[in-house]
Amino acid sequence: MTLTFPFLSSIRLGLNTRPLAIHVAVGVTASPGLSVLGLVEPHGREVRERVQRALTRVGLDVSTVFVEVRIGDGGSDLHPPEPVDLAVALAVLVAAGRLPEACLDRRLALGALDPDSAVLPVRGVLTHLRCARERGLAQALVPIANQQEAGLDVMETYAFAFLRDAIEHLTGARRAERVRDTRRFFTPSGSM
Amino acid sequence: MTAYDMADLPGNAAAKRAAEIAATGWHSILLIGTAGSGKTLLARRLATLLPALRPKQLLEMAEIHSVSGILGDLRCLHHVPFRAPHHTISEAGMVGCWPGPSPHPGEVSLAHNGVLFLDAIADFRRTTLQAVGDAIAHQSVALHRCGEHASFPARPLLVGATHPCPCGSRWCHCTDSARRSYVARVPLEMFDLRAVLDPAAASPTTPAAPSERSANMRARVVAARGFRFCRRNLPPEASTAERVARTIADLAGSVTVTDAHTAEAVSLTTRGMT
């Protein structure tokens, strides 16, 4: 079974982004384990390590099943400007049946993961959100350390400290609070 | 954060007037003066003459700072950017680069809609200055790598500073040839205006005359910028002196450019370094 999430992640080019599709194939073969394709090494290997350990922390052992994640739409391998860990982990959780498939529709997920499954901040969140909103996406999931910055955009955004918080939010077990609007800080004064 | 104000800077009325014209017309300006004459003080305060950034500009600045990883407290973001890179900066640091996975904006983009201050401009590498000039001319920087391309906006107000001679002392004993060779390294062609600062005015022993506050000067800058919408635009082929004269007329609230405006513009654009 192969699932495709065309807009779940995005790649940043200056102050623009383009969608980064994530394809996940799950099955039973002679060579179980998680593999990540489409990124130049060592990025692919690093994403695989981080995601695998974070998924283990939330109770999904991917070492016994075949899970192949392909990032992008073919062509040359990518240098991801920001880590795609959270998007990959959520896509794998959907493919493994731990999350409903519809929960990632028209959503953008940004963030790196550490071995404790904490969602780590990334750069350029504001650019990702603006471009995703212009692309018609409805919601974004961002690291909690980026929530103040994310509040500068009007997109409906939720911030998480751990992967399990994002899972609980997406399953409806415990809804997160929407990121607060921080545009009030932009009170022009012009003085230095 | 320190609150800078033009009122803190004693004397140098002519240089402050040039700074006001630069802020009004977004004219690049070269500050010339000996060590301790107040070039950096004036450049730092020139940013206080610029009108407050609009919400769209603030968001753009927040995006650039976020991408470069320096987005701090959002409450500090309403300040006009002021960047002062050291003269040893590389071309990549100045205009941006794509060293690893992500493209990085350079100083010229971090100063977008603010002030890019190049102190000791004669000591910058020529190629770095050319890259700055190109970026400002195109108002953006384009970076390419492996079939991908990224761009960052780059529209800073360029402010340069230099000594009139290699020693930079008020009691200069530089030879004519040393002075000529130093002046040749200053990229005068990058600047619309030149202002000379008087070291005596910045001296602590000089009685401080009351100076105008930044807020008053900024109000004139804003009014003059608004006045531009009431008059005809200059043709694209207008010379630097004509553009500066037009800005001076805007500051005076005059629809027509008079001889006095032109004379002041010519003196500001052709002032020498010796």
Chai-1 contact restraints between the chains, C-beta under 6 A:
chainA,res_idxA,chainB,res_idxB,connection_type,confidence,min_distance_angstrom,max_distance_angstrom,comment,restraint_id
A,L13,B,E148,contact,1.0,0.0,6.0,A-B,restraint_1
A,L13,B,A150,contact,1.0,0.0,6.0,A-B,restraint_2
A,G14,B,P103,contact,1.0,0.0,6.0,A-B,restraint_3
A,G14,B,A150,contact,1.0,0.0,6.0,A-B,restraint_4
A,G14,B,S151,contact,1.0,0.0,6.0,A-B,restraint_5
A,G14,B,F152,contact,1.0,0.0,6.0,A-B,restraint_6
A,L15,B,E63,contact,1.0,0.0,6.0,A-B,restraint_7
A,H79,B,P101,contact,1.0,0.0,6.0,A-B,restraint_8
A,P80,B,P101,contact,1.0,0.0,6.0,A-B,restraint_9
A,P81,B,P101,contact,1.0,0.0,6.0,A-B,restraint_10
A,P81,B,S102,contact,1.0,0.0,6.0,A-B,restraint_11
A,R123,B,V67,contact,1.0,0.0,6.0,A-B,restraint_12
A,R123,B,G69,contact,1.0,0.0,6.0,A-B,restraint_13
A,G124,B,S66,contact,1.0,0.0,6.0,A-B,restraint_14
A,G124,B,V67,contact,1.0,0.0,6.0,A-B,restraint_15
A,L126,B,A62,contact,1.0,0.0,6.0,A-B,restraint_16
A,L126,B,E63,contact,1.0,0.0,6.0,A-B,restraint_17
A,L126,B,S66,contact,1.0,0.0,6.0,A-B,restraint_18
A,T127,B,E63,contact,1.0,0.0,6.0,A-B,restraint_19
A,Q148,B,L74,contact,1.0,0.0,6.0,A-B,restraint_20
A,E149,B,S66,contact,1.0,0.0,6.0,A-B,restraint_21
A,E149,B,L71,contact,1.0,0.0,6.0,A-B,restraint_22
A,L152,B,A62,contact,1.0,0.0,6.0,A-B,restraint_23
A,T182,B,L74,contact,1.0,0.0,6.0,A-B,restraint_24
A,F185,B,L74,contact,1.0,0.0,6.0,A-B,restraint_25
A,F185,B,R75,contact,1.0,0.0,6.0,A-B,restraint_26
A,F186,B,P55,contact,1.0,0.0,6.0,A-B,restraint_27
A,F186,B,L58,contact,1.0,0.0,6.0,A-B,restraint_28
A,P188,B,A52,contact,1.0,0.0,6.0,A-B,restraint_29
A,P188,B,H78,contact,1.0,0.0,6.0,A-B,restraint_30
A,S189,B,H78,contact,1.0,0.0,6.0,A-B,restraint_31
A,G190,B,P51,contact,1.0,0.0,6.0,A-B,restraint_32
A,G190,B,A52,contact,1.0,0.0,6.0,A-B,restraint_33
A,M192,B,Y4,contact,1.0,0.0,6.0,A-B,restraint_34
A,M192,B,A47,contact,1.0,0.0,6.0,A-B,restraint_35
A,M192,B,T48,contact,1.0,0.0,6.0,A-B,restraint_36
A,M192,B,H79,contact,1.0,0.0,6.0,A-B,restraint_37
